[in-house]
Amino acid sequence: MDCGRKIDGGDQIEFRQVESYGKKRKRYDDGRHKRGEGATGIHAFIVVVGFWFCLPKACPFRARRVLTNGAETVFDVTTFGAKPDGRTDNSLQFIKAWNAACKSGAPAKLLFPRGKFVAGEGVWISIENVNGIIVTGEGTLDGQGDSVWQYARGEGGGLLPVSLQMMKVQNGVIQNIKLVNSKGFHTKVTWSSNITVTNLNITAPATSPNTDGLHISSSQNVNATNLIIGTGDDCISVGEGNTDVAISQITCGPGHGISIGSLRKRPQEKDVKGVTVKNCTLTGTTNGARIKTYHASPSLVASGIVYEDIVMNDVKNPIIIDQHYNSKKKGQPSKVQISDVHFRNISGTVVTPVAVNLDCSEAVPCQDIELADTNLTPANGIAPLSSACINAKPTLSGLLNLGQDSVVFILGFGAFPKPNAEAKAIGENKTTIENEAEYLVKAICACLLDATDIRDIQGHLLL
């Protein structure tokens, strides 16, 4: 029953699905996208190829008999309005081109010129413009992302579809659902308020790209609690424009940790204020408590952030502020002002030599950073730990163990000239301070201007 139509991609056909940040249509899962497949660029390609078999009304048997005669007609999808720009959703244009080819009375060729054609929507299930809704059940949303993750990698890779999204929702709940192998983010809350996300189990391979467990952006009063998340990206990412976000009882790993950011990738982004992360356990993650902002970013404020009562098991970067995120080449410094940030009662093991890395912007140094009651020790076989602060003056309090042999602070705030060598706090196992180290001690004092004292985990005074 083949109509004899041919799909010809010219020199190149490349289908990519990207997240649309502009016009998003209100849509619920109406059966068109079974198991989420129809929402992907790769399945859009399968859909187009699938039109080798025409609908009966478009290609009756008598019409098919005349296809063996006459010259071949070319139907270029761009003449029907399709744009190979890697951004525009061309689904309707593809359908129009195919219908025209399938209804023609002569042999036909459907042509996709060189370029990147996007087809399909950026979300599988999207709940929008609702006041008062509960999404619940004991089922599983399987995004079948392994078929398309390759399209999210490499230069120009776009965001793939979100499995479950709440957008412009007030008073909403997502609970008791299992999500696996999403093509993009597993769950997303955006432009919403008074949202609770609880009792979810989210899993994807550690190598899966951009598969954040939960992404929150431009929302207020969001409570995420009692979640089990293991993915290839952030377990939870708190993006721009959020206020009053509470995260608790999260089991995270594998993944990239629980992150604020990345911030200021786009000029229209808004401030982030009031994010609390408490009572969480991270195992085998690349990061733990992380704040990340883009290099060369415009002004923005991230403040009122608390990470408290966190357990790290074999984590690479337990505590990290990275204001040079994704900076492959030198450029202008980040202008995101990070302030009023507290890391309290954080303990566990580290699988890299660095326990704490505060890499702040030289344009707007971090302000009011607190490290309190923190005990991080090297995992088996790892060298003694060190910790660094660049363009930051953290306040230290309580019992601290940030590296028994050498707590390293690299001065970059400008109160003193930068030392030529690393400034090392003297541990309990050190009995003397050489005279020539006096300058480095002053450098430490400049970096820790607000610190009253530094003690090891047994409470012995270090400085």
Secondary structure, DSSP 8 states (H G I E B T S, - for coil): -----EEE-TT--EE-----SS--------SSSGGGGGGSHHHHHHHHHHTTS--TTTS-HHHHGGGGSS--EEEEGGGGT---EEEEE-HHHHHHHHHHHHH-SS-EEEE--SSEEE-S-SEEEEEEEEEEEEE--S-EEE--GGGTGGGGSSTT-----EEEEEEEEEEEEEES-EEES-SS-SEEEES-EEEEEEEEEEE--TT-TT--SEEEES-EEEEEEEEEEE-SS-SEEE-TT-EEEEEEEEEE-SSS-EEEEEE-SSTT---EEEEEEEEEEEES-SEEEEEEEETT---EEEEEEEEEEEEEEEESEEEEEEEEET-SS------EEEEEEEEEEEEEEESSSEEEEEE--SSS-BEEEEEEEEEEEE-TT----EEEEESB--EEEEEEES-SS-EEE---SSSS---SS-EEE--TT-----GGGHHHHHHHHHHTTT----B-TT--B--
